[in-house]
Amino acid sequence: MSWDGGIADQNQKSIVMFGRKKQTLISTPEAHQQDAQHPRLAPKSPSEAIKPMAAPPPPPRLRRRRGGPLSIMSGLLTLLIALAIAAVFGFGMVEREVTADGPLQNDKVVLIPKNTGTGEIANILKQEGVINQPFLFEAYALLNRQRGQLKAGEFQFKAGTSIAEAIDTLVQGKAILHSLTVPEGLTSDQIVARLYENEILSGEINETPREGTLLPDTYKFERGTTRQQIVNTMQAAQRQALAQIWQRRSPEVPIKSAQELVILASIVEKETGRADERTRVAGVFINRLMKRMKLQSDPTIVYGLVGGKGTLGRGIMRNEIESATPYNTYVIEGLPPGPIANPGRAALEAVANPSRTKDLYFVADGSGGHAFAETYEQHQRNVARWRQIEKTRATTDTPPADSVDRFDPDGDPAVAPGTSGGLAPELRGSADVARGGRQGRARGFDASEGTDKDPLKNKTYDLNSPKNVPVLSQP
């Protein structure tokens, strides 16, 4: 092989070594044709020979046909991303709108009737000035899946309540609660009458509950609650309280059943409104039952005459004391056939666990309470003090506060009123009057029954607290 600026023989294999690189050239017909079209120039010098040859041009790119599953998926993905971005942006705007302060200037109470749809609720809030975008209210409730959770009731919306806050108020159901206080000692008829006087309650009462089956207390309720629902609640509360008290009663109490406990508790409830002497009054009746003495409680006479309708509104006549009724404990022995009122929890507790005394008598002491005695002689002295108080009161221009439903012997106005406190005549020392005796001294009735201090007439008294019990002033 010689270096003469060309290739000696194109049909022979030529090997050229340039430094460490080795190039093999093979002579073929195709090579001849390519050289004919693009003749290559032989390097003129070794330095030019070792220069790299230009790379061949890249092959042309084949264009793929558009369409097909891949193209569809790519388009859907792009659309989803765009929608997601739009949703985030839109939700941010909605969130800002529903959390903005509403148009309400002052706190306001709004009533949402039962069975009201979301659209109707939105319109009610719009009319009441709570919100100004009812459509946005509906949409946001739907987005938060709270559309079916909006509750009916009476709700208070604060000034500036936002749409989101309004929805939360209706979902949480924190409706305004009203109170109904039922004092101890009311009969079932009187409680029913009080329920009908309440204008917030609705509906009718199926029937007057049995005496003694309602628990006096303060009950909370929402507007729209029915009167029958309140009755059911009071009955359930009474059953629960009675079961608990009956379980922890004293084993020494001569009461055979829970019903007897309610009967005696109703008598105790009517005899005194003083929380601090309920257990002692209950002890007096328990002691008399154990000695097989008649209870001789004035409220039982009244209940036997008028049932649960209320008080007599006048004095108890001598013949009424002697008249035989199933409830007249001056005539019958032991307990009457049923309660004479609905006793409270405190009276039930007092009978279940009465004071352990030997008291058999009590009489009014002029201060709204009673003076107790173990013997008849002690009781007579207490009666004398009470009569002196009555005489002092009789000299005043106004009648005494406890002058209603007192004993009036056949309506004789010349007979001065005497003792009171619910136990007579054997307990009060006025047996001669009750039996037609000569002394002409009359027996009194409960110090508050039927008067302006009667808790059955005055709805403001809360007898659960001794501080709120009406107390008669000293003479």
Helices and strands as residue ranges (DSSP letters): E 14-18, E 21-25, H 29-37, H 46-49, H 69-98, E 108-112, H 118-127, H 134-143, G 147-149, E 153-157, H 163-172, E 177-181, H 188-197, E 218-222, H 227-247, H 258-271, G 275-277, H 278-290, H 298-306, H 318-322, H 345-352, E 361-364, E 370-373, H 376-394, G 409-411, H 431-434, G 466-468
